[in-house]
Amino acid sequence: MMTRGETTTIDIIVAEGFVLTELAAVVDTLRICNRISALPPFSWTYRSAKGGMVRSSAEAMVETEQIPQRPDAHYLFVLGNSDQDCPALSLTHTIAAYTHRQSLVVLLAEAASRYINDSGADMAGHTTHWENSELIKERHGYFGTNHAIAAQSGEIMTCAGMGATVDVMLALIGRHVSQATKIAVANILLHDKIRDFSTVQPFSGAKGTGTGDRELDQCIEIMQANIEDPIPIGELVAVLGMSNRSLERKFRTQLDTTPNRFYRELRLTKANNLLLNTTMSVRDVGLACGFSNGFSGLYKSFYGITPFALRKLRRGEKNN
């Protein structure tokens, strides 16, 4: 059992193409906490499979040390890299080595998805970034993660990553420093609200966007929750208790678009995610996004390229 005043050690595993936003969220939270504490409570080490320089997706690089065979850190963080099939994220034995020594393992975004896939873990007890959900759904036949920003099951914590990483870090440092120190760190980060782990991820389809307009937010939330079976705008306005003209005005004023165009773009955006990150057929992608027919033609009229051509192009870029 750690006591206050003891240095808490953290290993951070990064794979090639790691997300710099997430690394900054982890390290800057620790760095600021050390800066405002009389005795710096945290130390950390960057790790990778072979050690040496590792490049982020933003092309910034960090110097790493090799993952130890007998780890002794209190925490292990594993950062995703936008590819949950990346071999460097297959870390079942490494994770087991850390949990065997009672380390808390925190898996961010794609690293969380890879753990769920590799371990066959109870999906309802874990989470990942909402963008990864469709690939898990395709592979497992259902998607049981809870869209929370983070979830802990024993010594494994899974996290949505990206901006939610700051909330996770603030919660974790709060286990080792005073609440006053934690709040001071949040203030320096200009993080005005520390979200509970159970908070639903914004933009996940389970929660609205927060435009500041209650009726508009409610409308977008309904749209996000009904991608596969779109609701006619006439029915939407009836649910909202407002007129077509009033809803049109809100979309024009706040978002410079129309309700129909916004809804269509929302569905096409999800279609892009499925086309580029799953092996679903183009027809199934169209159906999953509420286009029962004419999907390829509509897609080309909007983006200037067919779904087949886009998928072929982007996969060719990835392999180069």
C-alpha positions as CSV (number, residue, x, y, z in Angstrom):
1,M,0.0,0.0,0.0
2,M,1.4,3.4,-1.1
3,T,1.5,6.3,1.4
4,R,1.5,10.0,0.8
5,G,5.1,11.2,0.2
6,E,6.1,8.0,-1.6
7,T,7.0,8.5,-5.3
8,T,4.5,6.9,-7.5
9,T,6.1,5.4,-10.6
10,I,4.5,5.2,-14.0
11,D,5.4,3.3,-17.1
12,I,4.0,4.7,-20.4
13,I,4.1,2.4,-23.4
14,V,3.9,4.1,-26.8
15,A,3.7,2.4,-30.1
16,E,4.7,3.9,-33.5
17,G,2.0,6.5,-34.4
18,F,0.8,7.1,-30.9
19,V,-1.6,9.9,-30.3
20,L,0.3,12.9,-29.0
21,T,-2.8,14.5,-27.5
22,E,-3.1,11.5,-25.1
23,L,0.6,11.5,-24.2
24,A,0.4,15.2,-23.4
25,A,-2.7,14.7,-21.2
26,V,-0.9,12.0,-19.2
27,V,2.5,13.7,-18.8
28,D,1.4,17.3,-18.5
29,T,-1.0,16.4,-15.7
30,L,1.8,14.6,-13.8
31,R,4.3,17.4,-14.6
32,I,2.1,20.2,-13.3
33,C,1.3,18.2,-10.2
34,N,5.0,17.8,-9.5
35,R,5.6,21.5,-10.1
36,I,3.1,22.6,-7.5
37,S,3.9,20.0,-4.9
38,A,6.5,20.4,-2.2
39,L,7.8,16.9,-2.9
40,P,7.2,15.8,-6.5
41,P,4.9,12.8,-6.1
42,F,5.3,11.2,-9.6
43,S,8.0,9.9,-11.9
44,W,7.5,8.3,-15.3
45,T,9.3,6.4,-18.0
46,Y,8.5,6.1,-21.6
47,R,8.5,2.4,-22.8
48,S,8.3,0.5,-26.1
49,A,8.9,-3.0,-27.2
50,K,12.4,-2.4,-28.5
51,G,13.3,0.9,-26.9
52,G,14.7,3.9,-28.9
53,M,12.9,6.7,-30.6
54,V,9.2,6.3,-31.3
55,R,7.3,8.7,-33.5
56,S,3.7,10.0,-32.9
57,S,1.1,10.5,-35.5
58,A,1.9,14.2,-35.3
59,E,5.6,13.3,-36.1
60,A,6.8,14.3,-32.6
61,M,9.2,11.8,-31.2
62,V,10.0,10.4,-27.7
63,E,13.0,8.4,-26.5
64,T,11.9,5.2,-24.9
65,E,13.3,2.4,-22.8
66,Q,12.5,-1.3,-23.4
67,I,9.6,-2.8,-21.6
68,P,11.0,-4.6,-18.5
69,Q,10.4,-8.3,-18.1
70,R,9.9,-7.7,-14.3
71,P,8.0,-4.5,-14.0
72,D,7.9,-2.6,-10.8
73,A,5.9,0.5,-11.7
74,H,2.8,1.4,-9.8
75,Y,0.9,2.2,-13.0
76,L,1.1,1.2,-16.6
77,F,-0.4,3.4,-19.3
78,V,-0.7,2.0,-22.9
79,L,-1.5,4.6,-25.6
80,G,-3.4,3.8,-28.7
81,N,-2.3,4.8,-32.2
82,S,-5.5,4.9,-34.3
83,D,-5.1,1.3,-35.3
84,Q,-6.4,-1.3,-32.9
85,D,-5.0,-4.1,-35.1
86,C,-1.4,-2.7,-34.6
87,P,0.8,-5.6,-33.4
88,A,2.5,-3.4,-30.9
89,L,-0.8,-3.1,-29.0
90,S,-1.0,-6.9,-28.5
91,L,0.3,-6.8,-25.0
92,T,-1.5,-9.6,-23.2
93,H,1.6,-11.0,-21.5
94,T,3.0,-7.5,-20.7
95,I,-0.3,-6.5,-19.1
96,A,-0.4,-9.7,-17.1
97,A,3.1,-9.1,-15.9
98,Y,2.1,-5.7,-14.5
99,T,-1.2,-6.8,-13.0
100,H,0.6,-9.8,-11.4
101,R,2.6,-7.2,-9.4
102,Q,-0.6,-5.3,-8.5
103,S,0.1,-2.4,-10.9
104,L,-3.0,-0.6,-12.2
105,V,-3.1,-0.8,-16.0
106,V,-4.7,2.0,-17.9
107,L,-5.5,1.3,-21.6
108,L,-6.4,4.3,-23.8
109,A,-8.7,4.1,-26.9
110,E,-7.3,1.6,-29.4
111,A,-5.2,-0.1,-26.7
112,A,-8.5,-0.7,-24.8
113,S,-10.1,-2.1,-27.9
114,R,-7.2,-4.4,-28.5
115,Y,-7.4,-5.7,-24.9
116,I,-11.1,-6.3,-25.3
117,N,-10.5,-8.2,-28.5
118,D,-7.5,-10.2,-27.3
119,S,-8.7,-11.1,-23.8
120,G,-12.3,-11.8,-24.5
121,A,-13.1,-9.6,-21.5
122,D,-16.7,-8.8,-20.5
123,M,-17.3,-5.9,-22.8
124,A,-20.0,-4.4,-20.6
125,G,-17.3,-3.7,-18.0
126,H,-15.0,-1.8,-20.3
127,T,-15.0,1.2,-22.7
128,T,-13.1,2.6,-25.6
129,H,-13.4,5.6,-27.9
130,W,-16.8,5.6,-29.6
131,E,-15.1,5.5,-33.0
132,N,-13.8,2.0,-32.3
133,S,-17.2,0.6,-31.4
134,E,-18.3,-0.4,-34.9
135,L,-15.3,-2.6,-35.5
136,I,-15.9,-4.4,-32.2
137,K,-19.6,-4.7,-33.1
138,E,-18.6,-6.3,-36.4
139,R,-16.2,-8.8,-34.8
140,H,-18.3,-9.7,-31.8
141,G,-21.8,-9.4,-33.2
142,Y,-22.8,-6.9,-30.5
143,F,-21.3,-3.9,-28.7
144,G,-21.6,-4.0,-25.0
145,T,-19.2,-1.3,-23.9
146,N,-21.0,1.5,-22.1
147,H,-19.8,4.6,-23.9
148,A,-18.5,5.9,-20.5
149,I,-15.3,8.0,-20.6
150,A,-13.6,5.3,-18.5
151,A,-14.3,2.1,-16.7
152,Q,-12.3,0.0,-14.1
153,S,-12.5,-3.7,-13.7
154,G,-10.1,-5.0,-11.1
155,E,-6.6,-3.8,-12.0
156,I,-7.6,-3.0,-15.6
157,M,-8.9,0.5,-16.5
158,T,-10.1,1.2,-20.0
159,C,-10.5,4.7,-21.3
160,A,-11.9,6.6,-24.3
161,G,-8.6,8.5,-24.6
162,M,-8.4,11.9,-26.3
163,G,-9.8,14.7,-24.0
164,A,-11.1,12.2,-21.5
165,T,-7.5,11.3,-20.6
166,V,-7.3,14.5,-18.6
167,D,-10.3,13.5,-16.5
168,V,-8.7,10.0,-15.9
169,M,-5.4,11.6,-14.9
170,L,-7.0,14.0,-12.5
171,A,-8.9,11.2,-10.8
172,L,-5.7,9.1,-10.5
173,I,-3.5,11.8,-9.1
174,G,-6.3,12.5,-6.6
175,R,-5.5,9.1,-5.1
176,H,-2.0,10.3,-4.2
177,V,-2.3,14.0,-3.5
178,S,-4.8,16.2,-1.7
179,Q,-8.0,17.3,-3.3
180,A,-6.8,20.9,-3.1
181,T,-3.8,19.9,-5.2
182,K,-5.9,18.0,-7.7
183,I,-8.2,21.0,-8.2
184,A,-5.2,23.3,-8.5
185,V,-3.9,21.1,-11.3
186,A,-7.3,21.2,-13.0
187,N,-7.3,25.0,-12.8
188,I,-3.9,25.3,-14.4
189,L,-5.0,23.0,-17.2
190,L,-8.1,25.2,-17.6
191,H,-10.2,22.1,-17.0
192,D,-13.3,23.5,-15.4
193,K,-15.1,20.3,-14.6
194,I,-13.6,16.9,-13.7
195,R,-15.9,14.4,-15.2
196,D,-16.9,11.2,-13.4
197,F,-15.8,8.0,-15.1
198,S,-19.5,7.1,-15.8
199,T,-19.9,10.3,-17.9
200,V,-21.1,9.4,-21.4
201,Q,-18.7,10.3,-24.2
202,P,-19.8,13.4,-26.1
203,F,-20.7,12.8,-29.7
204,S,-21.0,9.1,-29.1
205,G,-24.5,8.9,-30.3
206,A,-25.7,8.5,-26.7
207,K,-25.3,12.2,-25.8
208,G,-26.0,15.5,-27.5
209,T,-23.4,18.0,-28.7
210,G,-23.9,21.0,-26.4
211,T,-24.7,23.9,-28.8
212,G,-26.2,25.8,-25.9
213,D,-29.7,25.7,-27.4
214,R,-31.8,23.1,-25.5
215,E,-34.2,22.3,-28.4
216,L,-31.4,22.1,-30.9
217,D,-29.3,19.8,-28.7
218,Q,-32.3,17.6,-28.1
219,C,-32.9,17.4,-31.9
220,I,-29.3,16.5,-32.6
221,E,-29.3,13.9,-29.8
222,I,-32.3,12.2,-31.4
223,M,-30.6,12.3,-34.8
224,Q,-27.5,10.7,-33.4
225,A,-29.5,7.9,-31.7
226,N,-31.4,7.2,-35.0
227,I,-28.7,6.8,-37.7
228,E,-29.8,3.4,-39.0
229,D,-33.5,4.3,-39.1
230,P,-33.7,8.0,-39.7
231,I,-36.7,9.8,-38.3
232,P,-38.5,12.1,-40.8
233,I,-38.1,15.8,-39.9
234,G,-41.9,16.1,-39.6
235,E,-41.9,13.6,-36.8
236,L,-38.8,15.2,-35.2
237,V,-40.5,18.6,-34.8
238,A,-43.6,16.9,-33.4
239,V,-41.5,15.2,-30.7
240,L,-39.8,18.6,-30.0
241,G,-43.1,20.4,-29.9
242,M,-42.1,23.1,-32.4
243,S,-42.7,24.0,-36.0
244,N,-40.7,23.1,-39.1
245,R,-39.9,26.8,-39.6
246,S,-38.6,27.2,-36.1
247,L,-36.3,24.2,-36.4
248,E,-35.1,25.4,-39.8
249,R,-34.3,28.8,-38.2
250,K,-32.3,27.3,-35.3
251,F,-30.2,25.2,-37.7
252,R,-29.6,28.1,-40.0
253,T,-28.7,30.5,-37.1
254,Q,-26.5,28.1,-35.1
255,L,-25.0,25.7,-37.6
256,D,-25.5,27.4,-41.0
257,T,-27.3,24.4,-42.5
258,T,-30.7,22.8,-42.7
259,P,-32.0,20.0,-40.5
260,N,-32.2,17.6,-43.5
261,R,-28.6,18.4,-44.7
262,F,-27.2,18.1,-41.2
263,Y,-28.9,14.7,-40.6
264,R,-27.6,13.5,-44.0
265,E,-24.1,14.7,-43.2
266,L,-24.2,13.0,-39.8
267,R,-25.1,9.7,-41.4
268,L,-22.5,10.1,-44.2
269,T,-19.8,10.8,-41.5
270,K,-20.7,7.6,-39.8
271,A,-20.5,5.9,-43.2
272,N,-17.0,7.2,-43.7
273,N,-16.0,5.7,-40.3
274,L,-17.4,2.3,-41.2
275,L,-15.9,2.4,-44.8
276,L,-12.4,3.2,-43.5
277,N,-12.2,1.3,-40.3
278,T,-14.3,-1.9,-40.8
279,T,-14.5,-4.6,-43.4
280,M,-18.3,-4.2,-43.8
281,S,-19.5,-4.3,-47.4
282,V,-20.5,-1.0,-49.0
283,R,-24.1,-2.1,-49.1
284,D,-24.1,-3.0,-45.3
285,V,-22.5,0.4,-44.5
286,G,-25.2,2.1,-46.4
287,L,-27.9,0.2,-44.6
288,A,-26.2,0.8,-41.2
289,C,-26.4,4.5,-41.9
290,G,-30.0,4.7,-43.0
291,F,-29.5,4.5,-46.8
292,S,-31.7,1.7,-47.9
293,N,-30.9,2.4,-51.6
294,G,-28.9,4.7,-53.8
295,F,-26.1,5.0,-51.2
296,S,-23.2,4.9,-53.7
297,G,-24.7,7.6,-55.9
298,L,-25.6,9.9,-53.0
299,Y,-22.1,9.4,-51.6
300,K,-20.4,10.3,-54.9
301,S,-22.6,13.4,-55.3
302,F,-21.6,14.6,-51.9
303,Y,-17.9,13.7,-51.9
304,G,-17.0,13.4,-55.6
305,I,-15.9,9.8,-55.2
306,T,-17.7,6.4,-54.8
307,P,-17.4,4.5,-51.5
308,F,-15.6,1.7,-53.3
309,A,-13.0,4.1,-54.8
310,L,-12.5,5.9,-51.5
311,R,-11.9,2.6,-49.6
312,K,-9.4,1.4,-52.3
313,L,-7.6,4.8,-52.3
314,R,-7.2,5.0,-48.5
315,R,-6.1,1.4,-48.0
316,G,-3.5,2.0,-50.7
317,E,-2.2,5.1,-48.9
318,K,-2.0,3.1,-45.6
319,N,0.0,0.3,-47.3
320,N,2.5,2.7,-48.8
